[in-house]
Amino acid sequence: MSKTRRSKSFHCIVITGLSGAGRSRALSALEDLGVFSVDNLPLQLLPNLVDLYHESGVNLTQIAVGVDVRMGALLDEFTKSLQDLSRREVTYQILYLEAREPVLIRRYSETRRRHPLGRSVRGGIREERKRMKAIRERADNIIDTSETNPNELKDIVSRVIRLKKPRTMAITITSFGYKYGIPIDADVVLDVRFLPNPNYVPNLKRLNGLNAGVRRYVLKNPITKRFLNLANEMLDLTVPRYVMEGKSYLNLAIGCTGGRHRSVTLAEVFRAHLASKKFHTRVFHRDIHN
């Protein structure tokens, strides 16, 4: 029988377990799924944090808290904090992460970290298992992360806490001018300086890519049409796979010389295409007024 308490007001997901088993990754996964997350919060402060959000009027119904319970009076402190949550009519769910000993040893070796509970990693892991036994027995869900990568862990956590649907990837399309530099946060950059430049057309020079005349000039060119077909095919192939890989944000940068004509027009075209595929998309024209 699940130990999760029932309430309509506020739900707390407590993530704990063995050091090196993936607590921080699980919290990051929950954050990507739209759950407000806090790590390394002392257990005794957990009820106070919940009260603080209630009193401040923040519209928050769910929170994930990473709790390190290896040190001190483990079970007594843990139990008292959970009882305090229950008195405040806060539901809670305990996720306990663990992994096989050889896997934990390998992870410590790769990160060159020292285990906090022993001079040797192996000794620290075994001591930690003893100390955490009582906490493990109270867990609603035990997740073995020995064979999981970050994306698989996100999927497992999502199912365990019964999130209906992960948050879709947010896409920002930035038009820019190469003369002002490439956006430093760009994930994908498309250079459209090979297209005919409206800057050399007298009646279009002072306008920008949002203007209907500039848009017609850019889009009527056969090379532009071919480029758009190929680029959209590339986006249709790659963007869904970014989502499958667990990417939450994608920054697509479209660059021309000055960032006022071609890049602006094509950024709007790409926005419409991606929006038609049901992706949450916004456009930022960085250099349109330069």
Residue pairs with C-beta under 8 A, 6 or more apart in sequence:
2 140
3 94
3 138
3 140
4 91
4 92
4 93
4 140
5 85
5 86
5 90
5 91
5 92
6 91
7 89
7 90
7 91
9 61
9 89
9 90
10 50
10 53
10 54
10 60
10 61
10 62
10 63
10 88
10 89
10 90
10 91
11 61
11 62
11 63
11 90
11 91
11 92
11 93
12 46
12 50
12 62
12 63
12 64
12 65
12 85
12 90
12 91
12 92
12 93
13 30
13 35
13 62
13 63
13 64
13 65
13 92
13 93
13 95
13 161
14 46
14 65
14 67
14 82
14 92
14 93
14 94
14 95
15 23
15 26
15 27
15 30
15 64
15 65
15 66
15 67
15 95
15 97
16 23
16 66
16 67
16 68
16 69
16 94
16 95
16 96
16 97
16 132
16 135
16 139
17 23
17 95
17 96
17 97
17 98
17 132
17 136
17 143
18 97
18 98
18 99
18 104
18 125
18 128
18 129
18 132
19 68
19 70
19 104
19 115
19 116
19 117
19 124
19 125
19 128
20 99
20 104
20 107
20 108
20 113
20 115
20 125
21 97
21 98
21 99
21 104
21 145
22 97
22 99
22 145
22 148
22 153
23 39
23 66
23 68
23 97
24 39
24 66
25 145
25 150
25 153
26 66
26 95
26 97
26 143
26 153
26 157
27 37
27 39
27 64
27 66
28 37
28 150
29 150
29 153
29 154
29 157
29 158
29 246
30 37
30 64
30 157
30 161
31 37
31 64
32 154
32 166
32 167
32 246
32 248
33 154
33 157
33 158
33 163
33 166
33 167
34 167
35 62
35 63
35 64
35 161
35 163
36 60
36 62
36 63
36 64
37 63
37 64
37 65
37 66
38 49
38 63
38 64
38 65
38 66
39 65
39 66
40 66
40 68
41 49
41 65
41 66
41 67
43 67
43 69
43 77
43 78
43 80
43 81
44 77
44 80
44 81
46 65
46 67
46 81
46 84
46 85
47 81
47 84
47 85
47 88
47 90
49 63
49 65
50 63
50 85
50 88
50 90
51 88
53 60
53 63
67 78
69 77
69 78
69 132
69 135
70 116
70 117
70 128
70 131
70 132
71 116
74 131
74 132
74 134
74 135
75 134
75 135
78 135
78 138
79 138
82 92
82 138
85 92
86 92
93 140
93 141
93 161
94 138
94 139
94 140
94 141
95 139
95 140
95 141
95 143
95 157
95 160
95 161
96 132
96 135
96 136
96 139
96 141
96 142
96 143
97 143
97 145
98 136
98 142
98 143
98 144
98 145
99 107
99 144
99 145
99 146
100 144
100 146
101 122
101 125
101 126
103 145
103 146
104 121
104 125
105 121
105 122
105 125
108 114
108 115
108 121
109 121
114 121
115 121
115 123
115 124
115 125
115 128
116 124
117 123
117 124
117 127
117 128
117 131
118 124
118 125
118 126
118 127
136 142
141 160
143 153
143 156
143 157
143 160
145 153
148 156
150 246
151 244
151 245
151 246
154 166
154 246
158 166
167 248
168 243
168 278
168 279
168 280
169 239
169 242
169 243
169 247
169 248
169 249
169 250
169 279
169 280
170 248
170 249
170 250
170 280
170 281
170 282
171 239
171 249
171 250
171 251
171 252
171 274
171 279
171 280
171 281
171 282
172 249
172 250
172 251
172 252
172 281
172 282
172 283
172 284
173 252
173 253
173 254
173 267
173 270
173 271
173 274
173 281
173 282
173 283
173 284
174 183
174 186
174 251
174 252
174 253
174 254
174 267
174 283
174 284
174 285
174 286
175 209
175 253
175 254
175 255
175 256
175 259
175 263
175 264
175 266
175 267
175 283
175 284
175 285
175 286
175 287
175 288
176 182
176 183
176 253
176 254
176 255
176 259
176 263
176 286
176 287
177 255
177 256
177 257
177 258
177 259
177 260
177 263
177 286
177 287
177 290
178 191
178 193
178 255
178 256
178 257
178 259
179 257
179 258
179 259
180 259
180 286
180 287
180 290
182 189
182 253
182 255
183 251
183 253
183 286
185 251
186 251
186 252
186 253
187 250
187 251
187 252
188 238
188 250
188 251
188 252
188 253
189 253
189 255
190 231
190 252
190 253
190 254
190 255
190 266
191 255
192 227
192 254
192 255
192 256
192 262
192 263
192 266
193 255
193 256
193 257
193 262
194 223
195 218
195 221
195 223
195 224
195 227
195 256
195 262
196 217
196 218
196 221
196 223
197 256
197 257
197 261
197 262
198 204
198 205
198 207
198 209
198 214
198 217
198 218
198 261
198 262
199 205
199 257
199 258
199 260
199 261
201 217
203 213
204 211
204 213
204 214
204 217
204 261
207 213
207 214
207 261
208 214
208 260
208 261
208 264
208 285
208 288
209 215
209 218
209 260
209 261
209 262
209 263
209 264
209 265
209 266
209 267
209 268
209 285
209 288
210 264
210 265
210 268
210 285
210 288
214 261
214 264
214 265
215 265
215 268
218 224
218 261
218 262
218 265
218 266
219 225
219 228
219 265
219 269
224 266
228 266
228 269
231 270
232 270
232 273
235 252
235 270
235 273
235 274
236 277
239 250
239 274
239 277
239 279
242 250
252 270
254 263
254 266
254 267
254 270
255 263
256 262
256 263
258 287
258 290
259 285
259 286
259 287
259 288
259 290
260 287
260 288
260 290
264 285
264 288
267 283
267 285
268 283
271 281
271 282
271 283
274 281
275 281
